[in-house]
Amino acid sequence: MRVYAPLPMPDWRAAATAAAAAEEAGYDGLATVELGHDPFAPLAVAALATRRVALTTSVAVAFPRSPTVLATQAWDLHAQSGGRFVLGLGSQVKGHIERRFGIAWSPPAPRLRDYIGAIRAVWRCWTTGEPLDYRGRHYRLSLMTPDFSPEPTGLPPIPIAIAAVGTGMLRLAGEVADGVRLHPLCSRRYLEEVCLPQIAEGLRGSRRQRATFEIHGGGFVVTGPDPAAVEKALDDVRRRVAFYASTRTYRPILTLHGLDELGAKLHRLSVAGRWPEMAAEVSDEMLALFAAAAPYHELKSTLAARYGGLADAIDLAFPADAPAALQREIVADIRAIPQLFTSFAPPD
């Protein structure tokens, strides 16, 4: 199983130090998430501080950005890292698209399909020199002059992974993407009964093999030196589970577990701004659905039981005081868990 380290976002100098330490510890990749900070800049810093690890946005919000602008950012990160960048994209929910980003909402799966097609058309133009002529429902691109074209890199194509929760987006991932970023609010049952069948259907439609498609995540991973430390770390996860469960877009996950009524209550609390009260609504049993939690010495067996043969990669953050040698040992243990992903598909 591949192991990714989250990069610190607020301080780029800290990102460089953390990236080098993660590579030394044997991590497979470094990931950023678009919350309160730009997800691309820390990866640029990390690219110059490392030589081996993959670099990925997990995820960047697509629709507020022009496909050509994002194609340029991804191209440069891929080139400057020597071919180590994976572009992780997400659609975001309607409220944020309309009220935080100020752009029009449309059904996300068809729009993201079009968006990915536009990005790849730009990359083909830069790689082969062919004219840019992309005509989709949402995006039409037909102008690319030499002055605005970067140099060909000679590197493999940039893989694209998309965030997916619902069935339509999960199928889309299998059809057009190179990987999927599963939401942290994801149980093993949802992974087995919903995610994997939909992804498989998409892969069949695109006539691709599962071995060339990376399934990343599907729940929280929590660890620490002893049960007390794990329990303390779970306090923040409980808060995050309550936050995500209050979002109606993620209701199908709760429905599968008979938690619709709780989801509705959490949504009402969020609308009323009663955020501090929400975590108390998440029981230990509910928390266990969405978090693989164990002290260091039990983490490998816990992750193998939760993800073995289902997911290919997880995010793992250690407490700040975890010794470097211990981190290397645990990362090596997790990497020994079998996975189905082998490598991204070569170009056609």
C-alpha positions, 0 to 999 in steps of 0.5 A: 500500500502506498503511503502519502504524507500531508504537507504543511500548508501555511509555511512554505519553509516548513513544507520544504523541511517536511517534504525532505523528512517524508522522503527520508522516511520512505513515504511514496508521496506528498499531498496538499488539500485546498482549504485555507491555502493555495494547494500548488505553491507548497508542492512547488517548494516540495518538488525542489526539496525532494527527488523521488516522492510523488506530488499531488493535490488532494484535491484542488477545486477545478471549476473556479479555475480555467482549464488552461490555467490549471493545465499550466500549473500542472505542466510546470510542477510535472516538469520541475519535479521530473515527472512526479506530479499527479493532478488531483481535482475536485468539484466542490459542493453547490453552496461553495461554488455559488457563494464562496467562488461566485460562479454558476453551478451546473451538474458536476460530473458532466462538467468535470468530464468536459474539464478534464477533456479540455486540460488534456487537449491543452497538454496534447497541443503542447506535447505534439504541436497540434492545433488546440481545438477543443469543443465541449459543452462547457469549455471551448478552446481554440487558441494557443500561440507559440509564445504561450506554449511551454517547451515539451518535457519528454515526460510521461503524461500527467495523471489525473485523479478526481474526488468522488463520493456519489455514484456518477462521479465514481463511474466518471473516475473509472471512465476518464481519470487515472485515479480516485480520491475517496472522501474521508467520510467513507466506511469500508462498507461504502467502499465495498458496496458503492465505490468499487462497483461504480469504479469497476463499471467506469473502467469496463466502459473505458476498457482499462485495467484496475492495475493502472488505476489508483484508489486513494483513501476512504476514511481517516487514519489515526495513530499515536504511541498509545491508546490514550494518544489515539483517543485524544487524536480522535477528538479532532476526527469526531469534529470533522466527521460531524462537519462532513455528515452535516453536508447533504451532498454526503448523505448517501454515505449516512443512508447506507448505515441508517444515519439519515436522521442524525445527518438531518440533525447535524445539518440543522445545527450547522445552519444555526451556526451551532458548530461547537455542539455537533461533535457530541452527536457523533458516537464512538460507533459512528466514529469507528465506521469512518476512522481506522485508529490504532497505536503504532504497534497495531497500525499495520494490522488495522489498516490491512483489515480496513483497506487490504485489497480494496484501496491502494493508498492512504494519507498518514500523519504522525504526531510531531514528536514521533521519532524519525526511525519509528516513522520509517519502520511504520511506513515500511510496514504499511507499504508491505500491505498488498495493493492492486495498483501497479502504475499509471497506464503508459500513453496510447 
